Amino acid sequence: MNIEPSGATLGAIVTDIDLRTLNEESFAEVEAAWDQYGVLVFADQHLSDEEHLTFTRLFGRLEAGLKRSAGGTGLGRITNVKADGSVAEPDSLQVRFHQGNLRWHSDSSYKCVGAKASILAAHVVPETGGETEWADMRAAYDELDDDLKNYLEDKIAVHSYRYSHSWHGGLEIIGKEDLEELPPVEHPVVRAHPRTGRRNLFVGRHASHIIGADEEESRALLKRLTEEGAQAPRTWKHRWRPGDIGVWDNRCVLHRGHDWPLDQPRVMVRSTVAGETPDNPWVLDEAV
């Protein structure tokens, strides 16, 4: 396994490895690198959907999607390509919904238990654009002055699906029953990583406001923490190639997608690893 660091405070490209043949020892090496870099992109893998899921399960249990009642396979397609193979219109709900991905966020932080990992595979990529960019919230926390660290230490933020998704079709894409499964939830603004112990900011677009603080002022503070944290050298943007598969740690990393010409197809396949709590209601019940 060859690891090429991105040059930022997070992220690395991994080559000379076949994700289909990982054993306990080789996965331990992958996991140690993941703990260090927060984001790993494995080049030239070309995994099938089942191989993608097998790799995902090495990190933990699968997380259900937005429509928890519907179950699912554990895989979601992030794409502007319709079922008939044509490219969707830019103003279609399919395209509008994914516009939310262009803002910094941690996957599923609007759920009572946020996601542990996201695993994204590139199947079809546009000629230009469509990159994914990640931001290191460990290094962002380290850069804060002591007064701000002390202020944030015991602060709890409300994360809300309605708050972050209402502008781009998020309330249209799921029904009332599923929306009721996504009430506002609370997460600490500062958290310690469960494996490394490093402290990090847990912010992003799903974070609405801080409990006990003025709503507008705290909302502005959360946005500032996100924007200032997501600056070089704490960010890494990857230009996808077909066959790439990336895995990032939602517990300490934010991410966002980048625009591409919407007359060009882009097909990405994502799986999500559920947060590691024994009573996580968002764990996907898989058939045995």
N, C-alpha and C positions, 0 to 999 in steps of 0.2 A: 504494500500500500504506500503510495507516494502522496504526500500532503504538500500543497503549494499555498502558503498563506496569502491572503488577498492584499496585504499591505495596510489594511485598516485595522481597527482594534478587534474586529470579528471577521469570520468568514475564511473559508479555504476551499480550494479545488482539490478533489481526491481522484487520483488515477491509479492504474495498475491494480484494480480490484474488480471482482465480479460479485455483485450483490446477490446473485442467485446461489452462491456457494458458501455463504458465511457460516462459520461454526461458532461455538461459544467463545473461543479464544479470539478469533478475528473480529467478532462483534464487540467484544470488550475493548479492542483497540479503536474501533469506530466510535464507540460511546465515549471513550476518554478524549478523543479528538473533538467530539461534539461538545463535551463539557468545556473544553478550552476555547473553541472558536465560536460556539453558538449557532453557526450555520455551516453546513457542508454541502457542496455540490459535487455529485459523482458524475463524471463525464462518460458518455458513450455506453450507457447501460441498456437502453431499449427494452425495458421490462414490459412483460404482458401485464394485464390487470391483476391476474392472480399472483404473479411474482411481486408486483407492487404491494399488494396486501400482505403477502408473506413477510416482506421486508418491514412493513409498517408494524406488524404484530411483534417484532423483536423489541420495539420501544414500549409496548404496552397495549392496552385494550383500545379498540376502535371507538371513536365518538360518533354518536348519531348526528344527522344533519338538522337543519332548521325544523323540518317536519318530523319531529320525533315519533309521532303516532304512526307514521308511514313505514318505519323501519328503514330498510335500505341495504345497500351492499357494502357501505363503507367508503365508496368512491364517489366523487363528484366531479363533473366536468365544468371547467371554467373556460367558456368558449363563446365565440360569436357565430358559430356554425350551427345551423338548424338540423333537425333530425333527417331532413331530406338531402343534406349535404350542401345546401346553399348558404350564403352568408346572410345573417340577419340584418335587417334595417337598423341604422344607428339609433332611431328613436323607439325601437322595440323594447319591451320590458326585459327581454333576455339580455340586451346590451346595457340598458339603463341600470339594471340591478348591479352589474359588475363595476359600474363607475365608482361605487363605494370603496372598491379595492385600491383605488388610486390615492387614498389618504392613509396616513400612518395608523396602524392598528395591531393589536394582538388578537389572534383568532379566538373567538368564543368568549372574550372577556365579559360579554353581556350575559353569559350564563352563570349560574351559581357556582360552577366550577369551570374555570377557564381551561383551554386546551393545553396539553403538555407539548405536543409536537405537531407540525404540519409537514407533509411530505408531498412535494409537487413534481410531477413529471411532465416534460415537454414532449408533445407528440407532433404538433404542427406549429411552426413559428412564422411570424411575418417577416418581410424583408428588412423592415426597420422598426424600432421601438419594441414594446411588449416586454421590456426587461422587468425583473423583480429587484427591489432594493431593500436592504435590511439596515436597521439601526441598533446599535449596542447600548442598551439601557443600563448595563453594568458600568461601562465607562462614563455614561451620562451622569449617573449618580456620583461617581468618584469626582467629577468636575464641580459639583455643587459646593458652595461655601458652607462653613460649619453652621452658620445661623439658619440657612435654609434647610440643611439636613435635620437640624434639631426641630424646626417647625414641622417638617413633614413626617417626622418619625412615627407619630401615632395617628396620622390622618387617614381617614377612610373615604374613598371616592365611590360615588354611585355610577355604575356602568349600566347603560340602558339601550336596548335594541331600538325602541321607539325613537329615542333621541338621535341615534346615529344613522338610522336607516330610512327615516321618513321622507327624505328629500330625493331619493333615487330609486324608488320602487319597492323598497323593502316591506312596506305595509300592504302592497298589492300581491306580492309573490307568495305569501302564506295566508291561510284562512284565520278566522277569528279564534278558533280552538287552539291552533298552534301558537298564535300570538299571545294568548293567555298563559302559555307555558313559558313565556319570556318576560316576566316582570322585571323591574329594575332590581339590580343586585349590588352588593357592597364588596369592595376589595381594598386592602391596604394600598396606599400610594407607594410605600417602600416595602419591599419584600426581600427575604433572603432565599437564595437558590437552595433547594433541598439537597442537592448533591455537593455543590462546591462551597456553599455558605456565603458566596459573594452577594452583596446587597445591590439592589437595582430598583429603578423606577418602574412602576406598572401603570402606564398612562395610555395615550392613544385616543383615537376618535370616538371610541365607545364610552369613554369616561366623561360623564356629564358635569358633575360638580362635587365638591367636598362637603361632607356632612358637618354641620355646625358652623360653617363659614358662609359669608355672603355668596349667594349662588353665582351671580355674574362675575364677581371678583375671583372666586375660586375656579370658575370655568376658564377665565382668562389665564389664570396661573397654570392650570393643567395644559392648556394649549401651548403656553410658553415653554413649559417643561418638555413637551413633545417636540416642538420646533427647534429649540436650542439644543436638546439632546441629540436630535437627528441631524447632526452636522459633522463634516469631516474633522478628524479622521475616524469618526465613529460610524460611518456608513459605507456600505459596499453595494454596488449595483452590478448585477450579472446579466449578460447578454446570452439568452438561452440558445442552445442548439438541440435539434431533435435527438432524443436519447438521453439527455441530461435528466437527472433527478436530484432534487435538493431537499434537505431536511433542516428545519430550524426550530429553535427552542422558544416557544411562545411565552415562557415564564420570565424571560429576560431580554427578548429581542422583539422589536417592532418591525413591520414590513409594509411595503406598498408596491403596487404594480405601476407600470408606466404606459402611457397612451401608445397606440399604434394606428396606422391607417385602417379605418374600419371597413374598407372594402377588401381587406386582406384577411384570410382566415387565421385564427389562432386557436389551438386546442391544447389545453393543459388539463391534466388529471390530478386531483388532490385527494389525499386521505388525511385524516386527523386522528391523533392519539389523544384519548381522554385524559383529563387531569387525574392524578393518582390520589383519590380519596376513596375509601371503601364504600361509601354510600352515594357515589356520583350518579345522579339519575340520568345523565346523558350518555352513559355507556351503551353502546349498541348491542342489543341482544342478538347474537348470531346463532344460526341454526347449528346444531351439533351433528 
